[in-house]
Amino acid sequence: MDLDVVDLRDFYQSPLGLTVRRIVGGEVRARWRGVRGGMLVGLGYGVPYVGPFRQDSTRIAALMPETQGALVWPSAGPLLSVLVEDRQLPLPDNSVDRLLLVHSLEATDRPATLLREVWRVLVPEGRLLIVAPNRRSVWARIDATPFGHGRPYSRSQLERLLLENLFTPVSWGTALHMPPVNNRMILKSAAVWERVGQKLWPGFGGVLLVEARKEVMAPIGGKRAAVRALRELVTIRKQPLTADRAAPAKTPPFRQANSARTASS
């Protein structure tokens, strides 16, 4: 069942929602520093997280899928929200520097199509940040919050989906290690829950956060070859340079991707 935008708005106005906004928003801000002057887009219900970037004089848009509905945002000043079809975004090719995908990927029935459209609108090596329900968490099993709706993901599922659609994951994280309850004592100690959870049970946070880079070169050989090649590139970039690695590992030949559809086919 698709969440309505009014339900999402009401959740983020509740005590638990305000705590979620603070914790997840802090993780987003920590990853996206120095965005002044770029084009930043939130796709799904990203208003709680892209709103603070308005202070940086960044060009911002909040794209809300038609299955979810849209709200007027912000309440004062120029309108920055728009109702869209997430499989055909009203944006030119190579026009977005950073795109936040939240309350979106888990709700769509065609995640690959959605990511191909995101790939199209991002600039070369533009950054995509996904916030998705963690399959291993209790948050994904309780429908009292938006993260209990739709399809949750594991890290391996997200990684495979990104690589198949020409994105290279560059950083991973989790958040929301506290129980998903509107309990005053738990909400007051949310920061402690986060610190302890990051150290003792990092894999069980309520949401997964993955930042990925758009790749503009497509390996010859089809989708499986593309996945293998991108995994090799990720592994090579993570390995330290030593005397035994004087020359880089050989990777498959590449060809220029002419479009999102061509690159991912």
C-alpha positions as MATLAB code, in Angstrom:
seq = 'MDLDVVDLRDFYQSPLGLTVRRIVGGEVRARWRGVRGGMLVGLGYGVPYVGPFRQDSTRIAALMPETQGALVWPSAGPLLSVLVEDRQLPLPDNSVDRLLLVHSLEATDRPATLLREVWRVLVPEGRLLIVAPNRRSVWARIDATPFGHGRPYSRSQLERLLLENLFTPVSWGTALHMPPVNNRMILKSAAVWERVGQKLWPGFGGVLLVEARKEVMAPIGGKRAAVRALRELVTIRKQPLTADRAAPAKTPPFRQANSARTASS';
ca = [
       0.000    0.000    0.000;
       1.320    3.433   -0.974;
       1.712    5.995    1.779;
      -0.191    9.211    1.330;
       1.761   12.454    1.501;
      -0.518   13.629    4.342;
       0.455   10.553    6.397;
       4.124   11.336    5.785;
       3.643   14.965    6.774;
       1.806   14.007    9.960;
       4.485   11.478   10.904;
       7.256   14.056   10.635;
       5.256   16.412   12.856;
       4.981   13.785   15.624;
       7.596   13.492   18.428;
       9.014   10.316   16.855;
       9.047   11.894   13.413;
      10.882   14.976   14.663;
      13.522   12.698   16.197;
      13.828   10.746   12.922;
      14.189   14.014   11.033;
      17.009   15.119   13.328;
      18.924   11.817   13.198;
      18.572   11.005    9.496;
      18.897   14.667    8.545;
      22.189   14.805   10.413;
      23.459   11.834    8.421;
      22.440   13.497    5.152;
      24.123   16.780    6.093;
      27.293   14.952    7.140;
      27.580   13.398    3.678;
      26.629   16.465    1.677;
      28.769   19.367    2.725;
      29.667   22.228    0.449;
      26.658   21.986   -1.861;
      26.397   25.743   -2.386;
      25.523   26.603   -5.980;
      24.589   23.090   -7.087;
      21.197   21.665   -8.012;
      19.794   19.446   -5.242;
      16.616   17.398   -5.690;
      14.622   15.315   -3.240;
      12.556   12.553   -4.862;
       9.854   10.886   -2.775;
       9.146   12.774    0.430;
      12.430   14.575    0.942;
      11.103   17.855    2.377;
      12.329   17.134    5.954;
      15.859   16.564    4.656;
      16.355   18.949    1.731;
      14.693   21.878    3.485;
      17.740   22.765    5.634;
      19.875   23.106    2.490;
      17.880   26.188    1.512;
      20.112   28.105    3.928;
      23.034   27.393    1.603;
      21.375   29.233   -1.307;
      21.294   25.940   -3.204;
      18.864   25.392   -6.074;
      16.376   22.930   -4.613;
      13.341   20.995   -5.817;
      11.095   18.521   -4.001;
       9.653   16.014   -6.490;
       6.695   14.052   -5.106;
       5.455   10.914   -6.943;
       1.877   10.906   -8.160;
       1.148    7.672   -6.258;
       1.975    9.524   -3.030;
       0.506   12.949   -3.746;
       2.050   16.359   -3.266;
       1.921   19.223   -0.787;
       2.618   22.886   -1.309;
       6.176   23.485   -0.089;
       7.418   25.744    1.317;
       4.466   27.528    2.887;
       6.022   30.922    2.054;
       8.116   32.034   -0.889;
       8.556   30.444   -4.321;
       6.958   27.021   -4.805;
       9.616   24.285   -4.791;
       7.473   21.126   -4.786;
       5.897   19.466   -7.823;
       3.860   16.334   -8.500;
       5.741   14.010  -10.884;
       5.717   10.597  -12.467;
       8.877    9.059  -11.051;
       9.504    7.113  -14.275;
       9.564   10.304  -16.346;
      10.984   13.190  -14.328;
      10.362   16.707  -15.707;
      14.063   17.516  -15.754;
      16.639   17.784  -18.563;
      19.464   15.288  -18.953;
      22.542   15.974  -16.815;
      20.882   18.744  -14.802;
      21.060   17.605  -11.147;
      24.202   17.584   -9.007;
      22.811   15.672   -6.022;
      19.619   13.675   -5.669;
      18.135   12.347   -2.426;
      15.879    9.299   -2.756;
      13.771    8.823    0.404;
      10.317    7.237    0.857;
      10.527    6.363   -2.815;
      12.624    3.319   -3.752;
      10.773    0.977   -1.382;
       7.406    2.155   -2.748;
       7.987    1.696   -6.482;
       7.252   -1.565   -8.281;
       9.977   -0.853  -10.853;
      13.122    0.170   -8.964;
      15.404   -0.340  -11.977;
      13.287    1.992  -14.120;
      13.355    4.594  -11.348;
      17.142    4.406  -11.045;
      17.611    4.674  -14.797;
      15.602    7.900  -14.734;
      17.683    9.175  -11.816;
      20.817    8.294  -13.814;
      19.527   10.330  -16.748;
      19.000   13.563  -14.813;
      22.222   13.432  -12.775;
      25.313   15.165  -14.082;
      28.331   12.949  -14.914;
      29.640   11.597  -11.611;
      26.690   13.236   -9.839;
      25.784   11.877   -6.418;
      22.729    9.853   -5.429;
      21.917    9.343   -1.737;
      19.386    6.621   -0.922;
      17.611    6.310    2.424;
      15.808    2.947    2.453;
      14.267    0.692    5.129;
      16.725   -1.900    6.395;
      15.424   -5.443    5.921;
      17.186   -6.597    9.105;
      15.660   -3.958   11.375;
      12.579   -3.929   13.570;
      11.536   -0.678   11.864;
      10.790   -2.618    8.673;
       8.452   -4.965   10.579;
       6.260   -2.355   12.262;
       3.936   -0.289   10.091;
       3.520    2.496   12.656;
       6.174    4.477   10.763;
       6.699    5.083    7.013;
       9.729    2.771    7.097;
       7.430   -0.190    7.770;
       5.727    0.159    4.389;
       6.884   -1.013    0.978;
       9.848   -3.226    0.227;
      12.802   -3.103    2.640;
      16.319   -3.743    1.356;
      19.491   -5.435    2.505;
      22.884   -3.945    1.735;
      23.638   -6.615   -0.864;
      20.311   -5.993   -2.621;
      20.939   -2.256   -2.812;
      24.486   -2.764   -4.030;
      23.371   -5.115   -6.793;
      20.581   -2.759   -7.859;
      22.944    0.206   -8.029;
      25.660   -1.609   -9.958;
      23.164   -2.965  -12.477;
      22.049    0.593  -13.206;
      25.511    2.181  -13.547;
      25.971    3.598  -10.049;
      29.050    2.943   -7.931;
      28.445    2.915   -4.148;
      30.989    5.143   -2.421;
      29.811    5.107    1.216;
      27.452    3.135    3.436;
      25.822    3.805    6.773;
      22.858    3.047    9.009;
      20.688    5.164   11.286;
      17.715    4.845   13.663;
      19.048    2.323   16.166;
      16.399    3.119   18.772;
      13.040    1.301   18.907;
      10.324    2.853   16.682;
       8.086    3.989   19.555;
       6.717    7.329   20.739;
       8.115    6.868   24.243;
       9.349   10.074   25.885;
      12.297    8.438   27.671;
      13.489    6.656   24.516;
      13.141    9.803   22.415;
      15.150   11.823   24.947;
      17.907    9.210   24.854;
      17.878    8.864   21.042;
      21.431   10.201   20.708;
      22.680    7.556   23.153;
      20.856    4.841   21.235;
      22.551    6.014   18.048;
      26.066    6.031   19.533;
      25.665    2.607   21.128;
      23.921    1.135   18.094;
      26.611    2.317   15.684;
      29.216    0.483   17.797;
      27.392   -2.664   18.919;
      24.762   -3.445   16.267;
      25.433   -1.245   13.202;
      23.725   -3.658   10.819;
      20.355   -3.376   12.558;
      19.649    0.336   12.136;
      16.173    1.228   10.909;
      17.422    2.641    7.609;
      20.316    2.056    5.246;
      22.055    5.068    3.748;
      24.136    4.610    0.621;
      25.768    7.340   -1.419;
      26.508    6.374   -5.007;
      28.226    8.027   -7.959;
      26.828    8.056  -11.485;
      29.113    6.263  -13.925;
      29.182    7.439  -17.533;
      31.080    4.520  -19.065;
      29.326    1.223  -19.804;
      31.313   -2.042  -20.026;
      30.830   -4.048  -23.230;
      29.071   -7.371  -22.674;
      25.673   -6.535  -21.221;
      24.316   -5.995  -17.728;
      26.161   -8.871  -16.020;
      29.462   -7.738  -17.447;
      28.701   -4.211  -16.264;
      28.068   -5.442  -12.720;
      31.288   -7.471  -12.671;
      33.334   -4.579  -14.040;
      31.946   -2.019  -11.602;
      32.530   -4.373   -8.675;
      36.132   -4.762   -9.799;
      36.505   -0.980   -9.960;
      35.063   -0.567   -6.461;
      37.451   -3.238   -5.131;
      40.470   -1.666   -6.854;
      39.685    1.804   -5.494;
      39.409    0.432   -1.940;
      42.782   -1.391   -2.100;
      45.844    0.503   -0.804;
      48.633    1.180   -3.311;
      51.656   -1.013   -2.576;
      54.879   -1.923   -4.333;
      53.217   -5.151   -5.484;
      50.504   -3.116   -7.238;
      52.646   -0.939   -9.461;
      50.181   -1.368  -12.330;
      46.386   -1.215  -12.012;
      44.364   -4.373  -12.455;
      43.086   -4.996  -15.953;
      39.426   -4.106  -16.415;
      37.060   -4.882  -19.296;
      36.964   -2.512  -22.276;
      34.522    0.351  -22.059;
      32.350    2.266  -24.430;
      30.675    5.622  -23.917;
      27.056    5.409  -22.727;
      24.871    7.532  -24.972;
      21.822    7.535  -22.721;
      20.431    6.040  -19.537;
      18.480    3.404  -21.456;
      21.455    2.436  -23.642;
      23.778    2.241  -20.654;
      21.548   -0.002  -18.607;
      20.340   -2.341  -21.333;
];
